[in-house]
């Protein structure tokens, strides 16, 4: 018998979106503790294009070693097609979604991929595969920051910078679900109706007003933008407040400490258990998924081009099964 083949998107050389090649490659097999997933949809996330560019945005001493060629993609939704040794919690035919092997290498931009059994949860009944594939990384980032690390308390005021994007739109909703008294969403004006519909109590259009001029006494800042000007938010927070950066940024940590403001530094990780909690919130109607755009897997380069343009409203997803 010949080797079973599949279609996948791989990077053979670091660089622009055109370095993504849609090609036939051997189908993987599930190892011990893993399952083989027939991928129906894959989410597009910043680490995917960071890896495609060779992590050029990260200081050289901190860059991961990423051998070529590789298949990007850690967010998947699909159907279990095979079981590795020792897997008892799943059956062939189960519909699942997950953040696979993160942080680390995964291969979700493909017709089939393998995943540790514990990194998956049952796909929410309220969502199709495209919507489910938009949840894992962004949803888990917001959940782990707010619930696990910050332990958000009822009555808090939460500001979400970059609220229209993947992590941002989940953070707005999860903050409300956790009992925040007030959630302030910061984004460009075109996101206002979207964010208010998701539960934001106040909206700030950063193209019309500087947040640091119009907001005060915030307990928690979820900053999904980062960058060299992150410290401009210090006047926004009350003493005892917290900044939770999703990306690298300059927050003047010594000055923040003088003001009684803590600056976190966390990395999202795979968790099937926490994804199951997100699925329960979705099926209960308490968490909605925003989709910016959907591309077929064969148009992966166009999907990355759109992703790097920024100003997304929700997530970009690759449809693997038509």
FENNOR-V519276 format. One line per field, one symbol per residue. ss: DSSP state (2 for helix, 1 for strand, 0 for the rest). psi: psi as a letter, one per 30 degrees, with the letter a starting at -180 (. if undefined). burial: + if it has 9 or more other C-alpha atoms within 8 Angstrom, else -. Layout:
BEGIN
ss = ???
psi = ???
burial = ???
END
This chain:
BEGIN
ss = 0000111111100000222111111100000001111111111102222222000000022200000001000011111111100000000000111110000000000101111122211100000022222002222222222222200000001111100002222222222220000111111022222222220001111000002222000111111000100222222211111111100010002222220001100000000222222222222000000011111122222222222220000011111000
psi = klkkllklklkfkkblfffkkjlklkklkkakgllkkjkelkkklefefeeegghffkkeffklkikllljljfklkakkflklkfjffllkfkkllljkhkkaklhfilfkllkkeffllkkkffkleeeeffedeeeeeeeeeeeeefhklkflkkkjkhffadeefeeeeeeeffgkekkkkkalfffeeeeeffgkfkkjjfffkkefffklhkekkjjgeaafgffffeffklkflkkjkelkljgieeeeeeggkkjlilkllkjeeeeeeeeeeeffgfklkkjelkklefheeeeeeeeffahlialkkkjek.
burial = -----+++++++-++-+-++++----+--+--+++++++++++++--+++++++++------+------+++++++++++++++--+--+++-+++++++++---++++++++++++-++++++--+-+++++++++++++++++++----+---+++++++++++++++++++++-+++++++++++--++--++-+++++++++--+-++---+-++++++++++-+++-++-+++-++++++++-+++-+--++--++++----++++++-++-++++++--+++++++-++++--++++++-+----+++++++++--
END
